[in-house]
């Protein structure tokens, strides 16, 4: 399952339910800051900056290690999509 496919789904579809019906464990998978940065094509420091400003996806602390749930990342990306204003 690819994350980019999930971002292209219509906004009114429940992405998490869709994915869980196909691969129940995928959305619960945890990724590191570096893995998220690689996917977003930004630096790990930029991901950390978003985290410290609370402007990035929700994260969990597991024994001092930061992790991001795939489901949270997908929802965060969909909520922060920008569209060109029709003028």
C-alpha positions as CSV (number, residue, x, y, z in Angstrom):
1,X,0.0,0.0,0.0
2,X,1.5,3.4,-1.0
3,X,0.9,6.5,1.0
4,X,0.6,8.7,-2.2
5,X,-2.4,6.6,-3.3
6,X,-4.2,7.4,-0.1
7,X,-3.6,11.1,-0.5
8,X,-5.4,11.1,-3.9
9,X,-8.6,9.5,-2.5
10,X,-11.7,11.8,-2.5
11,X,-11.9,14.0,0.5
12,X,-15.2,12.5,1.7
13,X,-13.8,9.0,1.8
14,X,-12.6,7.6,5.1
15,X,-9.1,6.8,4.3
16,X,-8.2,5.0,7.4
17,X,-11.2,2.7,7.2
18,X,-10.4,2.0,3.5
19,X,-6.8,1.0,4.3
20,X,-7.7,-1.0,7.3
21,X,-10.2,-3.0,5.2
22,X,-7.3,-3.9,2.8
23,X,-4.4,-4.2,5.3
24,X,-5.4,-3.9,8.9
25,X,-1.8,-3.5,10.2
26,X,-0.6,-0.9,7.7
27,X,-2.2,2.2,9.4
28,X,-0.9,1.1,12.8
29,X,2.6,0.9,11.6
30,X,5.0,3.3,13.2
31,X,7.7,5.2,11.3
32,X,10.7,7.2,12.6
33,X,11.3,10.9,12.1
34,X,13.9,10.0,9.5
35,X,11.5,7.7,7.6
36,X,8.8,10.4,7.7
37,X,11.3,13.0,6.5
38,X,12.4,10.8,3.6
39,X,8.7,10.3,2.6
40,X,8.0,14.1,2.8
41,X,11.3,15.0,1.1
42,X,12.3,17.3,3.9
43,X,15.0,17.1,6.5
44,X,14.6,15.2,9.8
45,X,15.2,18.6,11.5
46,X,12.3,20.1,9.6
47,X,10.1,17.3,10.9
48,X,11.4,17.9,14.4
49,X,10.7,21.7,14.0
50,X,7.1,20.9,13.0
51,X,6.8,18.6,16.0
52,X,8.1,21.2,18.4
53,X,5.7,23.9,17.0
54,X,2.9,21.3,17.1
55,X,2.2,22.0,13.4
56,X,3.1,18.5,12.2
57,X,1.3,15.1,12.5
58,X,0.6,13.7,15.9
59,X,3.4,11.6,17.3
60,X,4.0,9.1,20.1
61,X,6.9,8.8,22.5
62,X,8.0,5.3,23.1
63,X,10.7,5.1,25.7
64,X,12.1,8.4,24.6
65,X,11.9,7.5,20.9
66,X,9.6,9.6,18.6
67,X,7.3,7.6,16.3
68,X,4.5,8.5,13.9
69,X,1.5,6.3,13.1
70,X,0.9,6.0,9.3
71,X,-2.8,6.7,9.9
72,X,-2.0,10.0,11.7
73,X,0.4,11.0,8.9
74,X,-2.1,10.3,6.2
75,X,-4.9,12.2,7.9
76,X,-2.5,15.1,8.7
77,X,-1.5,15.3,5.1
78,X,-5.0,15.2,3.8
79,X,-6.1,17.9,6.3
80,X,-3.3,20.2,5.1
81,X,-3.8,20.0,1.4
82,X,-3.8,23.3,-0.3
83,X,-5.8,24.1,-3.4
84,X,-5.3,27.0,-5.8
85,X,-7.9,29.7,-5.1
86,X,-10.4,30.0,-8.0
87,X,-10.4,33.7,-8.9
